[in-house]
Amino acid sequence: MRYCLIVFFLFFGVSVLAASTFKDVSRTANVYQRETPVDTESGAWWGPGTAAVDYDNDGCWMDIFVVGDGGLPNALYRNNGDGTFTDVAAEAGVANTPNGRGCVWFDYNNDGWRDLYVTCAGPNFLFENNGDRTFTDVSEYAGVADEKHGTGPVVADYDHNGWLDIYIANWGRAPSLLNPNPAPKTNVLYRNRGDGTFEEVTGSAGVADDGIAWGAIFFDYNGDTWQDLFVANDHGPDKLYRNLGDGTFADVSESSGIVTEINGKPTGAMGLCVGDYDNDTDLDFFITNYDADLLWRNNGDGTFTNVAEAVGVANEGVGWYASFVDFDNDGWRDLYVVNGDVDGSQKTNRNRLYHNQNGQFVDRADALNVTVDAVARGATTGDFDNDGDVDFYVVSNTGNTLLQNDLDPGFPNSNHRRVQSKHRRIKIRLIGTASNRDGIGTRVTVKVGNHVQTQELICGTGFLGSDSLELEFGFGPESYQSGSITLAWPSGIVETYQRFGYGADVYIFTEAGEVVTAVEPAGKQTTTWGRIKVAEVFQNYPNPFNPETWIPYELFESTDVHISIYSQAGELIRDFDLGHQAHGEKTLYWDGKNRDGEPVASGIYFYQFRAGGTESTWKMWLMK
């Protein structure tokens, strides 16, 4: 394991009067979209999928893609960085995907630009990002134009070859009197060959589920670094597949305890999300259902327990999208759930925002203005106004809603938002090198004092879409101390960064690159702080000295340390083999004597410092 240093930013802890609610800015931001026509033939009641990402790499500004449901064209809302968006789908070449359902952003060819995959009731579409704000349809060439009935697409490097693979949930019809034996529509797993094409490996991998799925999700539930797969089936049972690390999966649904019934019936799963809601370092997951929702707490031994009712999240609406987000930056993952019945007649349509209070939840949706009076379906989360907290974008059959998080605003017209918030937070972006370029599947652990938070970068969450590919960590108003960040990449590389601060809006970590980039709060510039040193030595003090002096140095990782002192003629005067030392600030004392214990004469001397690949030589002056 390697350790690196993050540049420490001083935080000035200036508090402001916080607002009390989220604010609906849909129309002023130009992301409302016209009302979806109720077209049962096109499946408009499904509701559109949506996903957030910085597709044009303009620096921190999250853009939004919305699938055009019910005959509408797709929308690609490019973030203008001033609180407004512009729909550029047509000029970008991604407006037309007939009978669209779900979507996800991911860099399938590792070129640094996020590509777009759209599932449909018909052929699916893969759009390659050209890097100039336009896209090219490569679906047929890539071999991923599956024509069953795609719903939720999810992405991960399941075989650890450095390339992102695609799993598609497909939806079919349940048996009925008119059609007692409907043709199954099996889900599909596409393995990325790394040459721009994919091969279907569903059967050989052991994940050919045909349970009429709304969605699925890749995440590492047992902490072995391999991405496991959960499938949410509308007409049960749900499935959990453990990744065996050899290209195949084992069905562990029964042994894990996730196969259950509600009121004597199989679950009718809709959407799902993953998060460590209890901060015990393993990943739990939440599933929305037609009846009561489920929160599966990870027991840490390969099994799960449904604790939804016990912790207060047994939502009884018709749930669709869900996401674990820390909306108030207090260091605990909250839960946002989007509800809406098929015909809009149900009285439990209002969305819910469950505030996490040390592992117990309280619904604060009404108080915080996030209920959204609509037949909602999907949503996506991201920091759309780039002010350091998570906003919600909700899609429905009667127009879409952008809820701007104003709970803890900065000063108006200030480019220094990082020093205005009373709740400290950081946001993290990843750049893989040995792993996939997006860093999807990386597990990030942030520790401040005794408080530990764990997140995994997951691509394909909620319902028919995905949240942004940034990770947000909040720390509450009382956390002034610095902490550590550990990144466990899919490649097996593990890096720990010490002494981070709360000053930058976003940190960008490059795998095995030893370079940390801090993004400026305005979101338009980046500053690369340079190669991170394993250790550093400083000027001795006092200097000149007589006859003793101290040589200060600092270790940013645990390593062997060696300091040698030479005369001006290059003769070795004293050799200090200090052995293996823990990270931290250190000092070497020299009494001005040579290896034989004799005082040395006045003159210029040099000390050579060696530690963990760092080598540096400094001059000092002994004056008698």
DATA-V128099 format. One line per field, one symbol per residue. ss: DSSP state (H for helix, E for strand, - for the rest). burial: I if it has 9 or more other ideal C-beta (glycine too) atoms within 8 Angstrom, else O. Layout:
ss=???
burial=???
//
This chain:
ss=-EEEE----------------EEE-HHHH--------------HHH---EEEE---------EEEE--------EEEEE-----EEE-HHHH-------EEEEEEE--------EEEEEE----EEEEE-----EEE-HHHH-------EEEEEEE--------EEEEEE-----------------EEEEE-----EEE-HHHH-------EEEEEEE--------EEEEEE-----EEEEE-----EEE-HHHH----EE--EE--EEEEEEE--------EEEEEE----EEEEE-----EEE-HHHH-------EEEEEEE--------EEEEEE------------EEEEEE--EEEE-HHHH-------EEEEEEE--------EEEEEE----EEEEE-----------HHH----EEEEEEEE-----------EEEEEE--EEEEEE--E-EE--EE----EEEEEE------EEEEEE-----EEEEEEE-----EEEEE----EEEEE------EEEEEE---EEE---E---E---EEEEEEE---EEEEEEEEE----EEEEEEEEEE--EEEEEEE--E-----E---EEEEEEEEE--EEEEEEEEE--
burial=OOIIIIOOIOIOOOOIOOIOIIIIIIOOIIIIIOOIOOIOOIIIIIIIIIIIIIIOOIIIIIIIIIIIIIOIOIIIIIIIOOOOIOIIIOOIIIIOIOIIIIIIIIIIOIOOIIIIIIIIOOOIIIIIIIOOOOIOIIIOOIIIIIOIIIIIIIIIIIOIOIIIIIIIIIIIOOOOOOOOOIOOIIIIIIIIIOOOOIOIIIOOIIIOIIIIIIIIIIIIIOOOIIIIIIIIIIOIIIIIIIIIOOOOIOIIIOOIIIOOOIOOIOIIIIIIIIIIIOIOOIIIIIIIIOIIIIIIIIOOOOOIOIIIOOIIIOIOIIIIIIIIIIIIIIIIIIIIIIIIIOOIOIOIIIIIIIIIOOIOIOIIIOOIIIIIOIIIIIIIIIIIOIIIIIIIIIIIIOIIIIIIIIIIIIOOOOOOIIIIIOIIIIIIIIIIOIIIIIIIIIIIIIIIOOIIIIIIIIIIIIIIIIIIIIIIIIIIOOIOOOIIIIIIIIIOIIIIIIIIIIIIIIIIIIIOOOIIIIIIIOIOOIOOIOOIOIIIIIOIOOIOIOIIIIIIIIIIIOIIIIIIIIIOOOOOIIOIOIOOIOOOOIOIOIOIIOOOOOOIOOIOIIIIIIIIOIOOOIOIIIOO
//
